[in-house]
């Protein structure tokens, strides 16, 4: 989903500006919770701390996501800067000459990829792979019946894959696209609130800033946030857990 728990793995030093919307609801919720300045200093510890304390990500997975955030998304390993909302190479790179462009989280075919749950394909959206698509959110909600668990999200993920395959002449689904399956699991593994931890429409809509209208459509509220009185999961979400979910979500065609 273009939204990944790299969402929470920002700590190093981020480059963005408010108001902004990324292609990852988790990242929007995390940052709007803390309202960082345009450049927020930190280190690897901040990345791990944010993931573990906010979303209860296991240390091993948190470390992996923090590393991916600085490598696959074209962050800068030397400066530990990572753009979350624009191409900010001049601010992120220690030297643009040898590093080249460092587009950050919205760099196409890195963490972001085709078949997002609620964002347009990069090609079909004319480069806009970050704006909320209310039609896709409504389709996801109708497909899942407003209960975004593994089985129904697997069905919707398959539908999005088939749609992109059919409509997108530039369609590419490489190895990194498997991260989209892991990110899909965040809807039912990270976002639900205790004590029941049910991935219902009210909770998921809050993370996506989707507000249902009288005609049944959804509008983006521009206020992505974690629900009031939200509580995170109890047991840490490990690398083994997310691997199992990736395999389950991508296992078979869903009718």
N, C-alpha and C positions, 0 to 999 in steps of 0.2 A: 504494500500500500504505500507505497512511497512513504508510508508512515512506519517507522521502525523504532525499536527501543534505543536505537542510536538517538532516538528521540530524547532520551534522558541523558545520553552520554555526551554532554557538551562541555563539561568543565573546562578543559584546557583554557583556551581563550577564544571566545566566539566573536564573530563580526556580523552584526545585523542592525536593524533599526526598528523602532515601534512607530506606528502599528505595523505588524507584518503577519503573514500567514505562510507557513511552510507547507510542504506536501506530506507532513507527518503530524497527525493530531496529538500524538504523545508528546512531541517536542513543543508544540504550541502550549499545551496544558502545563508542562513543566516550567517553561520560561515565563508564562503569564502568571504563574504562581509566585515567581521571585522577582519579575520585572527587572532584568539586568539592564545595565547601561549598554551603549552601542558596542563597547569593547569590555568584556568582563574577564578579568584575569583569574587564573586558577591553575590547576595542574591535574595530573592523572588521578590524584586522590579525589578531586572534586567530581570527576566523571564517575568513579566507582561509588563514591558516597551518594551521589544523586540517584543512581540506579538502585542501589541496595536499600536506601532509606525510604525513597518515595514509592518505588514499584516492587520492592522485595525481590530484586534480581539476585541470583546466586553470584558469589564472587567470581567463579570461573567464567560464567557467561557475561558478567559485567565487564571483566577484563577484555574478553574477546570483542565485545561491542565497542568498547572504548578504542581498541586498536583499529577495528574496521572503520570507525568514524574518522580516523586520521589518515587512513591509507586508501581504502576503496572509494571514499567520497572525495578524494583529492584535498584533504587537509594538509597541513605542513608538519612533518615530524620534528623538524628542528625548532620552529617557533611554537609548536603545539597550538597553532591557531586553526580554526575551522569555521568556514562561512556556513551559516544556516539559512540564509534567505536571498543570496545574490552571489554573483561572481565577484569576489573581493580579493583577487589575487594580489593586488598591490599592498593590501593590508595583511594578508595571511602569509604570503610567501616570504622566506628569508631572502630570496633573490629570484625574481621571476625569470631571469635568463636561463638558468639551468633547470628550474622546476617546471616551467611552462605554466599553463592555466591551471588554477586550483579552484574549480567552481563550487566546491562544497557539497552539501546534502542534495542540492537540486541538479547536480551534474547528471546528465542522462546516461542510462545504462550502467549505473554504478550501484548505489543503494536504490535510487529511483529507477523504475523500469516499467515497461508496458504491463497492462492488465491490473492497474490499481483498482482497489475496491471503490473509491469515490473520487478519483481524479482522472482527467482525460489522458489518453496516451499522448506522449510528447509530440508525435507527428500529427495526430488528428487534432490536437489542440493548438497547432501552430507554435509549438514551443512552450505553451502554458501547461506545465505538468504539476501545478501546485494549487490552482484555484479549486474550491469546493464545487463539485458537480451535484446539484440537488437531485437530478434525474437518477443518477447512479445510486445516491444514498436511498432514494425512495425504492428503487429496484432491489437493493440489498435488503431493506427492511421488509418489503413484501415477500421476497424469497425466503427470508428467515422467519417471517411471522412475528418480528419484533423480539425474538429470542435468539441472540447471536451466538449459538453454540457451535461446536466443532462440525457436526454433521451437516447443518444447513449452510454454514460458511464454506464448507467444502463444495457444496452444490453451487453456491454463488461464485466461488473462485473459478470453478470449471466453466460456468456461463461466461464470465469475463474473459477467460482465455479464448473461448470459442468466438466471442464477439470481436476481440482484437485480431484474431487470426483471420476472420472474415473481412473486417472493415479496414484494417491497417495494412497498406501495401509495403510498409517499411517494418513490419512486425519482426521482432527478434526476441527470443526467449532463451537466453543463455544460462550458464551455471549460476550466476549471481541472482537470477530471478527466483531461485529457490528461497532467497531471503524473504520474498513476498509471502510465502506460506508461513514462515516463522512469525512474520509481522502480523499476519491474520490471526494467529493464535492469541495475540495480545488482547484482542477484543473480549475474549472469554477467560483469559488467564490473568491479565493485569488490571483491566478497567473495571470489572465488577467490584462492588463494595460489600464489606461485611455487614452483618454477620452471615447473610445468606449467600453472597457472592453469585448473584444471578445476573447474567449479561443482558439485562432488559433494555427496552428502547429509551427509557428516561436517562439511564446512565450513559449509554453509548451516544445518544444525541448530545449530551453535555460535552463529551470529549470532542465530538465532531462539530460542535456549535451549530447543530441543525434544529431548527424550530418548525414544527408542523403547522401548516396553514389551514384555513377553513376548507380549502378545496382538496386537501389531502396531499398537496405538494409540500416541499420543505424549502426553507429559506436559511441562508447562512447568517447567523446573528453577529458575526465578527466579535465573538466573545468566548473563544475556546477556553474552557476552564474545567477543573475538577469539581464535581458536585459537592455541595455543602455536606459536611459530616461524612464525607467519603473516607473509608478505611481500606488500607491495602491488604493484599493476601498475607497469610500467616507464614506459610512455608516458602523458602526461597525457590525461585524458578531457575532451574539449572540448565546447563548445556545439554544434558541428557534429556531433560523435559522438552526443550524446544525442538531437539532433533526428532523425538518421537512424534511431536505434533506436525512437523514438516512432512514426515512420512505418512501420517494419517491423512492430512489434508490433501496430499498429492497422490494418494494411493490409487484411486480409481475414479472413473467417470461417475457422476452422481445424477440420477434421474429425478 
